[in-house]
Amino acid sequence: QVQLVESGGGLVQTGGSLRLSCAASGRTFSRHAMAWFRQAPGKEREFGAAINWSGGGTHYADSVKGRFTISRDNAKNTVYLQMNSLKPEDTAVYYCNARDPLFRNYWGQGTQVTVSS
C-alpha cells in the first residue's frame, strides 16, 4: 500500500509558477506509475499529467501541455509537478495518484492551487 502527501499549493497571480510535490511512503514507489489530477469547484476530477515508473515516459492533458512538467525522483519517493504560465482556469484542488503494477490506484488528500486574475 502507498500513502501519498501533496504539498506546494497556494495562491499565485496569472502568469506565475508553482511546484507541487507528492511524497510517497513504501519501498515499492519505483514500481508505480504516477499522475496528477485536478478538480475545480463544481467540476469532475480531470487528468493532468502522468509519468511512468522510470520517468522516461510522460503524458499530458492538452490543457496543460507546454506549461506543466511532471517529474519524479525515485530515490526520494517523490513526484513533482512544475506549473508555469498559470491561468485562472488552472484553479483547482490538485491530487497525486499512484498506480501499482496490479492497476490499483492510490490518492493523496489534495492541495489547493488558486490563480488570481
C-alpha positions as CSV (number, residue, x, y, z in Angstrom):
1,Q,0.0,0.0,0.0
2,V,1.1,3.5,-0.8
3,Q,0.3,6.7,1.1
4,L,0.6,10.0,-0.7
5,V,1.1,13.5,0.7
6,E,0.9,16.5,-1.6
7,S,2.4,19.9,-0.8
8,G,3.3,23.2,-2.6
9,G,-0.1,24.6,-3.4
10,G,-1.0,28.2,-2.8
11,L,-2.2,31.5,-4.2
12,V,-0.4,32.8,-7.3
13,Q,-1.1,35.5,-9.9
14,T,-1.8,34.8,-13.5
15,G,1.4,34.0,-15.3
16,G,3.1,32.8,-12.2
17,S,4.6,29.4,-11.3
18,L,4.2,26.8,-8.6
19,R,5.8,23.5,-8.0
20,L,3.8,20.7,-6.4
21,S,5.4,17.8,-4.6
22,C,3.9,14.4,-3.7
23,A,5.8,12.3,-1.2
24,A,5.0,8.6,-1.2
25,S,5.5,6.1,1.5
26,G,6.5,2.5,0.8
27,R,9.5,0.7,-0.7
28,T,7.8,0.0,-4.0
29,F,7.4,3.6,-5.2
30,S,9.6,3.0,-8.1
31,R,7.2,0.4,-9.5
32,H,4.3,2.8,-9.6
33,A,3.2,5.0,-12.4
34,M,2.4,8.4,-11.0
35,A,0.0,11.1,-12.1
36,W,-1.5,14.4,-11.2
37,F,-5.3,15.1,-11.5
38,R,-7.2,18.2,-10.6
39,Q,-10.8,19.1,-9.6
40,A,-12.2,22.5,-9.9
41,P,-15.3,23.6,-8.0
42,G,-18.4,22.1,-9.5
43,K,-16.5,20.0,-12.0
44,E,-15.4,16.4,-12.2
45,R,-11.8,15.4,-11.4
46,E,-9.7,15.5,-14.6
47,F,-6.4,14.1,-15.7
48,G,-3.4,16.5,-15.8
49,A,-0.1,14.7,-16.3
50,A,1.4,11.2,-15.9
51,I,4.8,9.7,-15.7
52,N,5.9,6.0,-15.9
53,W,7.8,4.1,-13.3
54,S,11.3,5.1,-14.7
55,G,10.5,8.7,-15.6
56,G,11.3,8.0,-19.2
57,G,7.7,8.4,-20.4
58,T,5.3,11.3,-19.7
59,H,1.8,12.2,-20.9
60,Y,-0.1,15.5,-20.6
61,A,-3.6,16.7,-21.0
62,D,-3.9,19.2,-23.8
63,S,-5.0,21.9,-21.3
64,V,-1.6,21.8,-19.6
65,K,0.8,20.7,-22.3
66,G,3.7,23.1,-22.8
67,R,3.1,24.7,-19.4
68,F,3.3,21.9,-16.9
69,T,6.1,19.4,-16.4
70,I,5.9,16.2,-14.4
71,S,9.0,14.5,-13.0
72,R,10.0,12.0,-10.3
73,D,12.9,11.2,-8.1
74,N,12.7,7.5,-7.1
75,A,15.5,7.9,-4.6
76,K,13.3,10.4,-2.7
77,N,10.0,8.7,-3.3
78,T,8.7,11.9,-4.7
79,V,6.9,13.1,-7.8
80,Y,6.7,16.8,-8.9
81,L,4.5,19.0,-11.0
82,Q,6.2,22.2,-12.2
83,M,3.4,24.6,-13.3
84,N,4.4,27.6,-15.3
85,S,2.3,30.3,-17.0
86,L,-0.6,29.7,-14.7
87,K,-4.1,30.8,-15.7
88,P,-7.2,31.3,-13.6
89,E,-8.7,28.2,-15.1
90,D,-5.9,26.2,-13.5
91,T,-7.5,26.9,-10.1
92,A,-8.4,23.6,-8.6
93,V,-7.5,21.0,-5.9
94,Y,-4.6,19.0,-7.3
95,Y,-4.4,15.3,-6.4
96,C,-1.5,12.9,-6.7
97,N,-2.2,9.5,-7.9
98,A,-0.2,6.3,-7.8
99,R,-1.0,3.1,-9.8
100,D,0.8,-0.1,-8.9
101,P,1.6,-3.0,-11.2
102,L,-1.8,-4.6,-10.4
103,F,-3.5,-1.4,-11.5
104,R,-4.7,-0.5,-8.0
105,N,-5.0,3.3,-7.5
106,Y,-4.0,5.4,-4.5
107,W,-4.8,9.0,-3.9
108,G,-3.4,11.8,-1.8
109,Q,-5.6,14.3,0.1
110,G,-5.1,17.1,-2.4
111,T,-3.5,20.6,-2.3
112,Q,-5.3,23.8,-3.3
113,V,-4.0,25.9,-6.2
114,T,-5.6,29.3,-6.7
115,V,-4.6,31.5,-9.6
116,S,-5.8,35.1,-9.3
117,S,-6.6,37.2,-12.4
